[in-house]
Amino acid sequence: MTSKIKPAKGSPYARIMGVGGYRPTRVVPNEEILKHIDSSDEWIRSRSGIATRHWAGPEETVAAMSVEASGKAIADAGIAPEQIGAVIVSTVSHFKQTPAIATEIAHRIGAGKPAAFDISAGCAGFGYGLTLAKGMVTDGSAEYVLVIGVERLSDLTDLKDRATAFLFGDGAGAVIVGPAKEPAIGPTVWGSEGDKADTIKQTHPWDVYRTTPVPGGDPEVRLAAEEIRYPAITQEGQAVFRWAVFEMAKVAQQALDAAGVTPDDLDVFIPHQANMRIIDSMVKTLKLPETVTVARDVETTGNTSAASIPLAMERLLATGQAKSGDTALVIGFGAGLVYAATVVTLP
């Protein structure tokens, strides 16, 4: 039986055309974190490599930061906002279940009426969004796709949790994905290990507040309500570290193999900016040559989850540590546990 469906008329390939980032104006040094936990600047730096992070102010909302990063990416790509056919936002810190924040962002940047939706894939969210965008461009459902990774993780940080209080930062990174005449985004190696989902999680779900008594006259009722603190992100540090170092190096190698390149072919390595020790261990395990530029944005930006890869990419290009046309390996990994890795040509 002959199909009546017309074949897709997309571009044969897709590429990242432009990148933009936004970091909140407030810079938070380790000394400020130490007001809340029993630790030291030396301990934080030795365990994570983090010296400072950015925290968003009241006006630096998920949408506002995304609009700023998107404007830069659109300008860098040299297209008009109305040419964008889809907007994909990866975030875990937009607190409205519906509507998707992507719709507001699309309107505020003047994109017209694009497809717009949010995804939740934690620290691997940028890789997931990039893969979806590539498919849209090659399928023909959108010529240009805006992919945003954005987080206000300061809203989900327990400042009294010695294991995580120093880790998280806020920010937004965005890229424009569009048509290409040659391969510029390799095959994605992605997946999940749900049996390890509890190693990184939100302390309790939002619906706990539906059954929590409002603080009132009965002391026992008031105590029960006060014991349920605002949700925060928690993790089993050692388990996550071992998984990231040993398993994600394997995934990174699979992405290299899928793209048909070797470590010697790489110019840049942009891993999720979770922890400097994880980054250094992956570099060693992958046996990357010293000529490969490695993103270490975590030192001054902290862990920004879905925003970390595009923010690191933007900084490398802006500072001249990487250049247009470089071949880069990118890999994100985090809560779920989920992961996504691919090889790209930098815009």
Secondary structure, 3 states (H helix, E strand, C coil): CCCCCCCCCCCCEEEEEEEEEECCCEEEEHHHHCCCCCCCHHHHHHHHCCCEEEECCCCCCHHHHHHHHHHHHHHHHCCCHHHEEEEEEECCCCCCCCCCHHHHHHHHCCCCCCEEEEECCHHHHHHHHHHHHHHHHHHCCCCEEEEEEEEEHHHHCCCCCCCCCCCECEEEEEEEEEEECCCCECCCEEEECHHHHHHEEECCCHHHHHCCCCCCCCHHHHHHHHHCCCCCEEECHHHHHHHHHHHHHHHHHHHHHHHCCCHHHCCEEEECCCCHHHHHHHHHHHCCCCCCEECCCHHHHCECHHHHHHHHHHHHHHHCCCCCCCEEEEEEEECCCEEEEEEEECC
